[in-house]
Structure formats: structure tokens, C-alpha cells
Amino acid sequence: MKRTTVAQHAPHRTPSAWGSALRMLGIGVAVVTVAAIGIGGFIAADLALRVSDGAVELEGAPDVAPPSLGAYDGEFAILLVGTDECGAVSKQKLGERCIGEEGIRNDVNLLVHVSPEPRKVSVVSLPRDLMLEVPECTREDGSVASGSSKAAISTVFERAGLSCVAKSVTELSGIDIGFAAKLSFDGVMKITDAIGGVEICVGGTGIRDRHTDIDWDPGPRTVSGYEALQFIRVRKGIGDGSDLARISNQQQYMSRLAKKILSSETLTDVPKVLRLANVVADNVEPSESLANPVRLAQLALALKDVPFDEFKFLQLPTVEDPADANRVVANESAALPMWEAIRTGESMRITGEASNHGGVVAETPAPADTPSSAPSPSPSATEGVVLSDQISGIDLNQDTCSGGRRR
């Protein structure tokens, strides 16, 4: 089977690419707060004010209906962006590694698409070293940023903000993005603490990586706070050491986090839900279309009965950029059928490995290991569009372990 060329990406500031998954958490958390728990009106009003603080208008975004009770009607797409910003907590941990001459980078870019009924959730990770066309964009202050025929996606936030990242991803994917949100380093740690940590799996010979100060033995490990940030930033200590391997490792974290949020253990724990809602309100910067707890509730309710095999975590297929071996460009022949299936709401079959770059190794749980709270398998579990083997990914039924190595 032919493999995509591995790009050994150019060095970036150490604090980078931390974990896409958490944004999805942010979308789901305030949700449970307002809709499922039914907290008092004064709490809801407080959340509304805090979530809407600093909200960004998305240029060219599709119109969305006003927030209302009940699950969101129809399809929708959310762009979740993770920046390399250090806050008060991460500065204490990372020290001088938080200091750099470059501006804020959008190191993690995650497109979440939810289809109309029957619901399917597709989560596509876009590598930070992806080169793509960037359109002309209007910044928050009203000034205009010129377009570029080719630029690294990680530079777009610095160029023109969250709206421009969403506009660029829409042009790449052909998917209209109505909602977006941004989270930084401190939010990763605080959100993971609020949910009580996430159990991950370290495989291989363990992970040792001096860049993230990790020296962990193989086996299960519950990470929270700074350890969660370390885990989703690690690159040199897993797989082939590329950013593409790191994305697969982040997807391990993302899938386990999503299952924990969707579990009855979380949804019935009112104090935990309230802690999560407060942390999200203080750490997530949303688009104006997303800056309403009722809207968050609508979107989360649309996910509650989706079968786990219809939650797909995919990585955009890429090839080495002919102009720069440290960058990648989209593998369009492999990507186009994936984008088309997402747009039309078709089921997809993953034929690539959990990680085409060794970031994780798949585990196939026996039927008895399937959580009792997991939605029933979809009748289309063995049907649908067959994706190229150049597209790595997993669904929520599949657990993975980090492809760890000692360096």
C-alpha cells in the first residue's frame, strides 16, 4: 500500500498543536448546563454574558435561525481552533518557551460537521503545516487583509483572526461554516481538570520526549491539568516524530474525552457539569453565532443519539509540498470523496490505519467492552463511501494507544 510522504515539519515555537479535541468539549459542555440540567435563569444569564464576551462575527457565514429550545434542526459545521497562547498557568509551567517573536498561531484546526437526520458527526483535523489558498478577509477592526495564493494555515489567525480561518477552511472543504470557537493553552488544562481527567493509553516502549518533558512508561494513565497539555503537544516521542503522528495521538485524547462527556457518568453529575460550564464560559472565545448557551444546548442535543460508529475522527490526507519538504499540501484525489460524503451526509468507511504515521496503534475492543451507554451501531456501519487508505482515522467505538518511543 502506497504511503504518503512524511514531511519533517519545520521547527515552530515549542508551545504548539495541543489538542483539537477540547473544542468539541467546549461546544458540548455549556450545552448540558442549560438544556439537560435546567439550571436557574440567573446562572444561564451569567453564562450568556461570559460566553458572548469577545465574540467574533464570521464573514460570509451562512444565516442561522435564532436560538430556540430543542435540538438544532438540519446540518451544521463548527470550526474549532487551538492557538499557541500562554496564559497565567501555562507561563508558570513553560517559562521562556512562552516567549517568542511571532504572533499568535492557530496550531490546531478542527472542522466538525454534523449532518441532517440520520445524524453523522465528522471531525477532520487539518495539519498546522498545511499550505492552502487564503482569501481576502475583513479583520475585527474593519481593516482588510489581502489574500494569498499559498500560505501556511497556522499563520491565518495572526493574519486576520478567527473569521479568516473559517473562511479559508470553507474554501478548502466546500463546507459552509456557521459556527467557530477558539481555545488556548490554559483552557486545555482547566477543562481537563473540571472533568476529572481523561484516561489515555501509552503504547510501545513508553514515551520520552525532552521537548515536552515527558518520561512515561507504557500502560493506561489518567492525565489532567499540565499532563494533558504535555500529552497533546508531544511529537518527537511518538510514531515517526511528525506533526501528522501527533494529530493521531490528539485524536486518541479527543475520542476518549468525547466518550467521557457523552457518558451518563458526566451527564448525571450536576456539580461536574456546572464546573465544566463555568470553565468553558471563561476560556472559549466563540463566534457571535455560537455565543449563546441556548445555541450551545441546541447543537449538543443534536449529538446525543448519534451511534458511536458514525462519529468519525479523520485526518486530512496530504502529500509533501513540492516547494518545501517541511510543509504539506492537500492530497486532493483522496480528499475530494471525503468532503463530498461529508457534505451529502453519507456514511464513510475508514480503510486507512488509525495513524498512517505511527502516532497511535489501534485496539479492537471485544463486544463486551463496548460501553453500555454507547448508542447502538448504525445499520450503515459496514456500508457507505469507502475512503482512501491515505486517510487515517478512527470512530468512537475504536480505542487506540500512543505509538510511544523513547528518545
N, C-alpha and C positions, 0 to 999 in steps of 0.2 A: 504494500500500500504506500503510495507516494505521500511523503510528509512535507508540510510547509517548511520553508527555510526559516531557521531560528535567527532572529535578529538580536544580537547582543547590544541592547539599547544603551544609548549614550548616558553618562552619569548625570544624575539630577541631584538637587539638594536632598539630603538624606530623608527628611520627613516627607514621604510621598506615598501615594497609592495605598490608602489604608482601608478601605473596605466598603465597598459599594453596598453591601447588604444592609447596612444600617439605615440607609434612607428609607428603604421599604418598611423598616421598623417604624420610622417616624410617621409614615403615612398610616400605618395600622394602629398606632398607639393612641393618639388623641381620639381616634375613631371609637375604640372600645369605650373610652371615657364617656363620650357624650351619648352614643346610641345604645350600647349594650348595658351600661351601668345605670344610666338615668340620674346622674349627679345633679345637684341643685342648680338652679338658674344662675346664682351668683358665681359659682365655680365655672360654669360654661361661659359666662360673660368675661370672666378674668382670662380664661384660656383664649377666647376670641381676640381680646386685646393684645395678648402676648404673642400669639401666633401671627397676627397680622402686622406686628411691628417690623418695619423694613421690607415689607412685601414688594415684589417686583412685577411690573407689567410685562407680559410676554408679547413681543412684537410679532404680528402676523398669526397669532394663535387662533384656533377655531373658536367660535362662540360656544359657550356652555350655558345650560339652563341655570337659573338661580338655585341655591341650595334648598333642599326640602327633605322631609323625613322619608326614610326608606332607602333601599339600595339604589345606587346610580343606574340610570336607565341607558342602555347602549354601551358601545365600546368607549374606551378612553386610554390615553397614554400619559405617563408621568416620566419626566427626566429627573433622575436623582444624581446630584453632583457632589463629590467629595473634594474639598480643597485642602491644600497643604498648610493651612493657617494654624499657628500655635496659639493656644490660649494660656491662661494663667497656670493651669495644671500641667499641660504638656511642656511649657517652658521650663518648669522645675525639673522635669524628667529628662528633657532633651538638651537643655542648656544651649551652648553655642550652635548646635545643629539647627536651631530655630532661626538663626540669623543668616540672612543671605541678601544678595543684591537684587535678585529677581523679584518680580511681583508675585501676587497670589496665583497659583496654578490650579486648574481643575484636573487633578491627577486621576480621579475616579469618575467615570461617566457611565451611567447605567440607565438604559431605556426599558421601562416597564410598560407592557401593553396588555390590556385586559379586553378580551373580545366580547361581543354581544352573546346572549344565550345561544347555545350552551357555553358557559364561560371557560376560557382558557387563558392562562397567565404566562406570558413570555417575557423573560428578563434577559436582555442582551447586554453583555459587558463590552465596552469599547476600549481598546488599549490606549494608554496615555501617549504612546509614541506613534499613534495613528496619524498619518498625513492625509488631509482632506481639503476640499474646497470650502472656504469660509465666505459667506455672503456679506454684503454691506449691512451694517447693523446700527440701530439707534441706541445710544447709551442711556442710562438712567437720567443723566443731566440734560438730555436732549441733543447732545452733540452726536455726530455721525462718524462711525468707524468704517474706513474703507474695507472692501472685500479683498480676498486673496485667492489666487488660483490654487495655492497649496500652502498649508500651514499645519503645524502640529496641533492636535485637538487640545492638548494641555495648555496651550497659550491663549485660547479663545476667551476664557473668563477674564484674564488680565486685559485682553484687548477691548472687550465691550460688555462684560458681565454675563449673568445667568441667561438672560433672554437670548443673547447671541449664541450661546452654547446650544440652547434648544433649537434655534433657527438652523444652525449648522447640522445638527443631528437629523432634523426633519428633512433637509435636502439630501442627506446621505441615505436615509432609510425609506423616504417616501411616506412616512407615518406622521400625521399631524399630532403635535404635542400640545395638549391643552393645560397641562399642569407641570410644575417643576419645583424643586426644593434643593437647598444646599446645606451641607453639614461640614464642620471642621473637626480637627483632632480631639479637642476637649469633649465634643458631643459624643464621640465614639466611646470614650471611657465612661462618661456619665450615664449614657443609655445602657451600656452593658452592666454597670453596677446596679442600675434601677431594676433590671430584670433578673438579677441574681446570678449573672454569669451564664456562659454558654459552654457546654461540653464539646470539645473538639477531639480529634484523633490525630496523634503524631505517629507516622509510619516510618518505614525504612530503619535506619540506624539512629534515628532521632534527629533533632535539628540543632545545629550550632552555627550561628551567624554573628560575627562581630559587629556588623553594621547595625543590627537591632538588639545586640546584647542578649541573644537567646542561646541557651545551652540546655536543651530539654531532652530527656530520654523518651524512647518510643512508648506509646500507650495512650490511654484516654487522659484528658486533662481539662479541668474546668477553668476557663480564663475569664477574667473580668478586669475592669479598670485598665491600668497600663499594660498588663499582659495581653489584653485583647488588641490594643493598639500595636504592640510588638508583633503579634501573630499575623495581623492583616497587612503589615508592612514588610514582612520577611520576604526576601527574594533569593539571595545568594545561598541560603541554606536549604532550598527545596528544588527538586527537579533539575532542569538544565540551567537554573540560575537566571532565567529571563523574566521579563515582566509578564509574558504570556503564561508562564508557570505560576507566577504569583496570582494572577487573576483566578485560576482554577482553585488555588488554595483559599482565596477570598470567597469563592462560591461555596466551598465546604462550610465556612463560617456562616455565610448568608443562608444556606438551606437549613442548617441546624437552628439558626436564630429564628427563621420564619416558622419552623415547626413548633418551636417553643412558644412563640407568640400566639399561634393558632390553636394551641393545646388548651384543654379545659383547665389545666393547672394554672395557666395565666389568666384566662378569661373570667374565671370564677374568683380570683384573688383581688378583691376590690382595692386594698391598700397598694398592691403592686401596680395595678392599672393606673391608679392616681399618681403614683411616683413616676411612672413612665410618661404620663400625660404632661406632668409638670416639667420633666426634663426635656421632652420634645418641644414644648412651648418656648423654653428658654434657649434651645440650641439649634433648632431648624429654622432657616430663613426661606420662606415659601414664595411662590409666585402669588400675585393677587388672587388668581383663580382658585388657589388652594388655601388661602388664608382665612378659613372659617371652620370651626370644629364640626359644624353640621355637614359641610362638604367632605371633611375627612371621614366622618361617620358613613356617609353615602358610599364612598369609594371602598372602605374596608368591608362594609356589608356585602358588596358585590363579590368579595373573595371567599366568603365563609363556607360555601358549599362546593368549591372547585375541587375535583378529585386530585389527589397528590400527583398522579401521573400526568396531569395536564398543567402542572407548574413546571415550566422548562427554564433552566438556567443555562444560557448559551453564551459562547464567546464568538464575537465577530471573526470570521475567517480572514486571515491576512497572509500576505507574502512580503518578502523583503522589498523595501523601496529601492528601485534600480538606481536612484540618485544618492542614496545614503544607507549603508548597511546597518546603521544604528536606528533606523526608522522602519515602519511598515506601512503598507497601503492595503486597502480592502481587496480581498480575493473576490472579485465581482461575480465570476461564474458560479462560485459556491454560495455567495451571499444572496444573490437575487431570488432563488427559490425560497429561501428562508424568509426574506422580507415579504414576499408575495403571500406565503402561508400565514404569516402573522397578520397582514392586512385583511385577508379574507376569512380569518378565524378558523382555519383548518388545523387539525391535529398534526403533530410533527413527530417523526421517529428519529431519534438520535442514533447515528451509526458510528460516529467518531468516539474516541475514548473519553473518559471523564476529563482527562487532560492530555492533549497531544504533545505537551512539553514536560510531562512528568511531575507537575505540581502536586497532583494527588493520584492516589490509586483507588479504584472503585472497590467497594464491598457490596456483595449482593445478599441482602438480608433474607432469611427464610420467612415464609408466610407468617409464622408465629411471632416474628419480630416486628411485624407491622403494627404501629401504634393503634390502639382501639379507637382513638379519637380521629384517626385519619379518614377523610372522605373516601367512599367506595371508589374502586377503579372505574375509569371511564370505559364504555363499550368500545371506544375507538383506540384503546391502549395499544393494539397491535396494528392499527390502520394509520392512515394519514400520509402526509408528504414525507418522503424519505430524504433526510438531509444528507448533504455531502459528508464524507468521513473527515473532511478538513475542518468541520465544525465540532469542537469539543463541547461537552456539557453533561448535565445530569437533570433528573427530575426529583421531586421531593421524596419519592419512595427510595431513592438511592443514597446510601451513605458512602462517604469517602474518607480516606486518611491522607494526611500530608505525605508527599513523596520526600521525606526528610533525608538529609545527608549532613555529615559532619564536615565542616570546612575550617 
